[in-house]
């Protein structure tokens, strides 16, 4: 299988995976560019592509586990991480986006015919249109909370917002997914972080609503009968029309988070290197969901409080995800204490790699941006993928501050030869230095 040997095997490593990532996070140049695939729900790989990569590298044939059912992300086992040269390990919340735990694995046939493994409470039905419906906490007696269109590859949230009573809006209704961390959650984080640290890779943890809020969860697919404002469009209108209500929600989320973080810090006991705090998207392809002024009024004060506590009490780096054109928000991300920006969508307006690196590269770690998952990676040729990845490595890796990943998750139907070309480019670039 000489054709499957990656270029990174030609480079004698002088750092461990964790040391490599920590160097990048400290804006020092590591022995090679660190690589992440699978440590978060925004740096993952669709289950079908995980299966294809396992076949490509000649690894043990077995069904791939779907650990994040909302986007149908596949778990990347250690043998595949070694083959791909991955330097990271993820710690995920105890429950999935649909409210059930990853346990009691069973076989499930994807719509493209792939046999995968899903949790025991991953329960679905087929509607009259042939769409796949999934249910919160696996309760098929409750209204479905997710829909995978016929022939599709992942789920969309089903908005189940009740009529809004303007005179009786209750802040607590928009806090159902937040609250004091449970002992079960703490034990899960404790054991997961210990296991992740033992891997020798850098550990990225996602604490979900236990650490801070995220309006990406507004539809609340894990709640059986959600209350409050649960429609994305209605929520964004609320940032203009109901600002006092939004402030009240964020303030309570922040209170919960600060209380929970004290317990979480003790539970993970130094076994975490970076923490994914929020995945709220502020950018679109060409513009943004709100103005920088609105961001600074509504979000910045609460982000600042959370990040300040983390920096004062831990060694964790703070990870911010936002798709789209977010150049106008980056100074505020930095002011608010974020250390890491993902997914670095270079195809969006004002998000060119050279501009981002020269403007913010001494203050932010760019975690992503290595290959375009909208066009080049899924639809280009291997040489085009390789050229793009090498070009991004050339720009983003200067003086450290870069962890290689694609621009968001690798999607279904992405040719495996393109994924391999991308990986080879990242490792080959390191070997040339």
Long-range contacts (C-beta under 8 A, 24 or more apart in sequence): 1-57, 1-58, 4-56, 4-57, 4-58, 4-420, 6-83, 6-84, 6-85, 6-420, 6-423, 6-424, 6-427, 7-424, 7-427, 7-428, 7-430, 7-431, 8-32, 8-85, 8-427, 8-428, 8-430, 8-431, 10-431, 11-427, 11-430, 11-431, 16-200, 17-86, 17-87, 17-88, 17-200, 17-201, 17-202, 18-87, 18-200, 18-201, 18-202, 18-203, 18-273, 20-87, 20-202, 21-87, 21-88, 21-201, 21-202, 21-273, 21-403, 22-202, 22-273, 23-400, 24-365, 24-400, 24-401, 24-402, 24-403, 25-273, 25-274, 25-317, 25-339, 25-340, 25-365, 25-401, 25-403, 26-400, 27-362, 27-365, 27-399, 27-400, 27-401, 28-399, 28-400, 29-397, 29-399, 29-400, 30-400, 31-430, 32-427, 32-430, 32-431, 32-433, 33-393, 33-397, 33-402, 33-403, 33-404, 33-426, 33-427, 33-429, 33-430, 34-87, 34-88, 34-202, 34-402, 34-403, 34-404, 35-84, 35-85, 35-86, 35-87, 35-88, 35-403, 35-404, 35-405, 35-423, 35-426, 35-427, 36-86, 36-87, 36-88, 36-204, 36-367, 36-403, 36-404, 36-405, 37-76, 37-81, 37-84, 37-86, 37-88, 37-405, 37-406, 37-410, 38-73, 38-75, 38-76, 38-81, 38-86, 38-88, 38-90, 39-88, 39-89, 39-90, 39-204, 40-90, 40-204, 40-206, 40-276, 40-319, 40-321, 40-342, 41-68, 41-70, 41-71, 41-73, 41-92, 41-206, 41-279, 41-409, 42-276, 42-279, 42-321, 42-342, 42-343, 42-408, 42-409, 43-88, 43-342, 43-343, 43-367, 43-368, 43-405, 43-406, 43-408, 43-409, 44-68, 44-71, 44-73, 44-74, 44-76, 44-409, 44-410, 45-73, 45-74, 45-76, 45-409, 45-410, 46-71, 46-72, 46-73, 46-74, 46-153, 46-154, 46-409, 46-410, 46-411, 46-412, 46-414, 47-72, 47-73, 47-74, 47-110, 47-114, 47-116, 48-74, 48-110, 48-112, 48-114, 48-153, 48-412, 48-413, 49-74, 49-410, 49-411, 49-412, 49-414, 49-416, 49-419, 50-74, 50-75, 50-76, 50-80, 51-114, 51-116, 52-416, 52-419, 53-80, 53-83, 53-84, 53-416, 53-419, 53-420, 54-80, 55-416, 56-416, 56-420, 57-83, 57-84, 59-83, 63-107, 63-115, 63-116, 63-117, 64-116, 64-117, 65-102, 65-105, 65-116, 65-117, 65-118, 66-108, 66-116, 66-117, 66-118, 66-119, 66-122, 67-92, 67-96, 67-102, 68-92, 68-96, 68-97, 69-96, 69-97, 69-98, 69-118, 69-119, 69-122, 69-134, 69-146, 69-155, 70-96, 70-97, 70-98, 70-146, 70-154, 70-155, 70-157, 70-221, 71-154, 71-155, 71-409, 72-110, 72-153, 72-154, 72-155, 72-412, 73-409, 74-116, 78-199, 81-201, 84-423, 85-423, 85-426, 85-427, 86-201, 87-201, 87-202, 87-403, 88-201, 88-202, 88-203, 88-204, 88-403, 89-196, 89-197, 89-199, 89-201, 89-202, 89-203, 89-204, 90-196, 90-203, 90-204, 90-205, 90-206, 91-189, 91-192, 91-193, 91-196, 91-203, 91-204, 91-205, 91-206, 91-268, 91-272, 92-192, 92-206, 93-185, 93-188, 93-206, 93-207, 93-208, 93-210, 94-184, 94-185, 94-188, 94-189, 95-222, 96-222, 97-217, 97-221, 97-222, 98-122, 98-134, 98-135, 98-136, 98-137, 98-138, 98-145, 98-146, 98-221, 98-222, 99-136, 99-137, 99-138, 99-221, 99-222, 99-223, 100-137, 100-138, 110-153, 111-148, 111-150, 111-151, 111-152, 111-153, 112-153, 112-412, 133-158, 136-221, 136-222, 136-223, 136-224, 137-222, 137-224, 139-224, 142-224, 142-225, 143-224, 143-225, 145-219, 145-220, 145-221, 145-222, 145-223, 145-224, 146-221, 153-411, 153-412, 153-413, 154-412, 155-221, 157-219, 157-221, 158-219, 158-221, 159-219, 159-230, 159-231, 159-232, 160-219, 160-225, 160-226, 160-230, 161-226, 161-228, 161-229, 161-230, 161-231, 161-234, 162-227, 164-229, 164-234, 169-228, 169-229, 169-242, 169-245, 170-227, 170-228, 171-245, 171-248, 171-249, 171-252, 172-252, 173-227, 173-228, 174-227, 174-228, 174-229, 174-249, 175-249, 175-252, 175-253, 175-256, 176-220, 176-223, 176-226, 176-227, 176-228, 177-209, 177-217, 177-220, 177-222, 177-223, 178-209, 178-210, 178-213, 178-252, 178-253, 178-256, 178-257, 179-209, 179-256, 180-256, 180-259, 180-260, 181-210, 181-260, 181-263, 181-264, 185-210, 186-263, 186-264, 186-267, 187-267, 189-264, 189-267, 189-268, 190-267, 190-268, 190-269, 193-267, 193-268, 193-269, 193-271, 193-272, 194-269, 194-271, 196-271, 196-272, 197-271, 202-273, 202-274, 203-271, 203-272, 203-273, 203-274, 204-272, 204-273, 204-274, 204-275, 204-276, 204-319, 205-268, 205-272, 205-274, 205-275, 205-276, 205-316, 206-275, 206-276, 207-260, 207-264, 207-275, 207-276, 207-277, 209-253, 209-256, 210-256, 210-257, 210-260, 210-264, 211-257, 211-260, 211-261, 211-264, 211-275, 211-277, 211-306, 212-253, 212-254, 212-257, 212-277, 212-278, 212-302, 212-303, 212-306, 213-249, 213-250, 213-253, 213-254, 213-257, 213-278, 213-302, 214-278, 214-279, 214-280, 215-280, 216-279, 216-280, 216-281, 236-289, 236-290, 239-290, 239-294, 239-298, 240-294, 243-297, 243-298, 246-298, 247-298, 250-298, 250-299, 250-302, 251-302, 253-302, 254-302, 254-305, 254-306, 257-306, 258-305, 258-306, 258-309, 261-306, 261-309, 261-310, 261-313, 265-313, 265-314, 270-315, 272-314, 272-316, 273-315, 273-316, 273-317, 274-316, 274-317, 274-318, 274-319, 274-339, 274-340, 275-310, 275-316, 275-317, 275-318, 275-319, 276-319, 276-321, 277-303, 277-306, 277-307, 277-318, 277-319, 277-320, 277-338, 278-303, 278-320, 278-321, 279-321, 279-322, 280-321, 280-322, 281-321, 281-322, 281-323, 281-324, 282-322, 282-324, 282-326, 282-329, 283-322, 283-323, 283-324, 283-325, 283-326, 283-329, 283-345, 283-348, 284-324, 284-325, 284-348, 285-324, 285-325, 285-347, 285-348, 285-349, 286-325, 286-348, 286-349, 287-325, 287-349, 288-324, 288-325, 288-326, 288-328, 288-329, 292-328, 292-329, 292-332, 295-329, 295-332, 296-332, 299-336, 300-332, 300-335, 300-336, 303-333, 303-336, 303-337, 303-338, 304-335, 304-336, 304-337, 306-337, 307-336, 307-337, 307-338, 308-337, 310-337, 311-337, 317-365, 319-367, 323-348, 323-408, 324-348, 325-349, 325-350, 325-351, 326-351, 327-351, 327-355, 327-356, 330-356, 330-359, 330-360, 330-364, 333-364, 334-360, 334-363, 334-364, 338-364, 339-364, 339-365, 340-364, 340-365, 340-367, 340-403, 341-365, 341-366, 341-367, 341-368, 342-366, 342-367, 342-368, 342-405, 343-367, 343-368, 343-369, 343-405, 343-406, 343-407, 343-408, 344-368, 344-369, 344-396, 344-407, 345-369, 345-407, 345-408, 346-372, 346-392, 346-407, 347-372, 347-374, 347-375, 347-407, 353-391, 353-392, 353-395, 353-396, 354-395, 356-396, 357-395, 357-396, 357-398, 361-396, 361-398, 361-399, 361-401, 362-399, 362-401, 364-401, 365-401, 365-402, 365-403, 366-396, 366-401, 366-402, 366-403, 367-402, 367-403, 367-405, 368-403, 368-405, 368-406, 368-407, 368-408, 369-396, 369-405, 369-407, 370-396, 370-404, 370-405, 370-406, 370-407, 370-422, 370-426, 371-406, 371-407, 371-422, 372-406, 372-407, 373-406, 373-407, 373-408, 373-409, 373-410, 373-411, 373-414, 374-407, 377-406, 377-410, 377-414, 377-418, 377-419, 377-422, 378-411, 378-413, 378-414, 378-415, 378-418, 380-418, 381-418, 382-417, 382-418, 382-420, 382-421, 383-421, 385-418, 385-421, 385-422, 385-425, 386-421, 386-422, 386-424, 386-425, 387-425, 389-421, 389-422, 389-425, 389-426, 389-429, 390-425, 390-428, 390-429, 393-425, 393-426, 393-429, 393-430, 394-429, 397-429
